Amino acid sequence: MVAALLVAAAGPALAFHSGGVADCEGCHSMHNSFEGSAAVAGGLGSYLLRGGDSSSVCLHCHEAAGLPGPRIHFVSSSSSDLTPGTAPKQLNPGGDFGWLKKTYGWTPAPGAALLTSPGERHGHNVVASEYGYLSDGAHATAPGGSYPSATFSCTSCHDPHGRYRRLPGGSIAVTGLPVVDSGSYASSPEPVPGQWAVGVYRLLGGVGYQPRSLPAGLAFSSPPPDAVSPDVYNRSEAVTQTRVAYGRGMSEWCANCHPGMLQASVTAQMNGLRHPAGNDAKLPNNFQTNYIAYIKTGRIGNADPTRAYLSLVPFEEGTANYATLKSHARSDDAYLNGPDSQSNTSCLSCHRAHASGFDSILRYRAGNAFITVSDAAGNAIWPEPNVAPAEAQGRTAAETQQAYYGRNAATFAPFQNTLCNKCHVKD
């Protein structure tokens, strides 16, 4: 059994967290000392952290300056790399928190009022004092909930101690069989009865989760979602897409902090003027047809449902079958099937989890008619602020391309409409 555990723990998904608890001294220091040097200049942070706050400790490993491009587990670009006109570098499915530091302003037409896209509207505003991340200045609590913005951090969502584990049979627990590896990836091992468990998706907190720094009454009530990431995921999508296989439960998990955004039924959500999301928000037949048929503006009628998927408008598959999800989590375009009768919209159908290049953490630009423009030859191009200010919204063409994960503008039509049309073009 010991040999089997070692084999499982040596898989390609093995990293610092290993799907569960990490090396204690990676985040904490008993005596403000690490390998003969002070762990934190001037003393320790709270909870014996090797940093001034929990998010700063996370970014000690998840941010680095001077990287040429996206790299494995990084989720944030350094402020020193975010010069005017340049975009954040990381392209993981959750998005680069560096977009929070990019504020834009533009005048859509001569004589029009100045419009702005504040950086803090581009993502979840984690507080990481050592890295220049501040709390949300507009919302004291999470929209649709009471989670306090002033204490929002990486550990508000991710359990740094990795207690939540997926057991054989699919149940989630915080005790029991040991966590031997991540359960987040296509190559992750499966739980083995009587031997081991695997970590839940992305170390997300589950039922009862509440960081010690929070006041009572904010513990999570929903479990982590069923989802699987391809092994290679922080990458450009210029050639092939990164498909995270979202199974079920993502919206319900988001509602741990945003309960007002997810009503008890689809009808209640619509009556509250909210887009339906969640396990019960199954895509109606006409929306499935729309999604599969739609390729881009002016090109509707795709006849191949196995080439319909678009990572800018993902959906949940309505399953907790990890064998199925693992086979669908790809970064080589080998599985691009569109939705079926079990598929549903989720919060992540429209939003990224960390941050994006657009307001409201959207996966694509909204607030104007077009996301591309045209050159003199009629080819789709990304807009430039001095040529098409209403479409560029203050962003350079390079920033826009990075916000679309490296895609060439020719992926879309000239004067491409908003990607809400992927589901709604015939609605």
Number of C-alpha atoms within 10 A of each C-alpha: 7 7 8 10 15 11 11 17 21 13 16 14 21 15 15 12 18 22 29 27 18 15 12 11 14 16 19 21 20 14 11 19 16 15 6 7 9 15 23 17 12 8 16 21 19 13 16 18 23 28 26 19 19 25 22 24 20 20 20 15 14 16 22 17 12 11 14 9 13 20 18 14 14 21 27 26 27 19 16 9 17 17 10 12 12 16 23 28 31 28 27 23 24 20 28 28 30 28 28 28 21 24 17 15 15 20 16 19 11 6 7 9 10 10 14 14 19 16 21 25 24 27 28 23 24 26 22 23 15 15 16 14 20 20 20 20 11 9 11 13 17 17 14 13 15 16 21 17 21 16 21 24 23 21 19 21 22 18 20 20 16 23 23 28 33 24 26 17 9 15 9 20 18 18 12 13 19 19 28 26 30 30 30 24 24 24 18 24 20 20 23 13 11 11 17 22 30 29 30 30 22 21 26 22 31 26 17 14 22 19 19 8 11 14 11 9 10 17 18 19 16 19 23 28 22 25 28 29 26 23 20 15 24 24 21 21 19 15 12 14 23 27 25 26 26 27 23 26 23 23 25 24 24 23 21 24 23 18 18 17 22 23 19 12 15 19 13 13 18 13 12 14 10 15 15 26 27 25 23 18 20 24 22 14 12 13 19 21 20 21 27 26 22 24 22 18 17 13 11 16 13 16 11 12 17 14 17 19 23 20 16 22 20 23 27 30 26 23 18 16 14 18 11 15 23 21 15 23 27 24 22 15 16 15 17 20 16 21 26 18 12 15 23 26 26 27 23 23 19 19 23 24 19 23 29 32 34 26 23 19 25 21 28 21 25 17 12 13 13 19 27 26 22 18 11 6 6 11 15 21 22 26 28 21 19 11 10 17 18 21 24 26 25 25 28 20 19 16 22 27 20 23 24 21 26 17 18 16 23 14 13 22 22 22 21 21 21 19 23 13 17 26 19 14 17 13 8
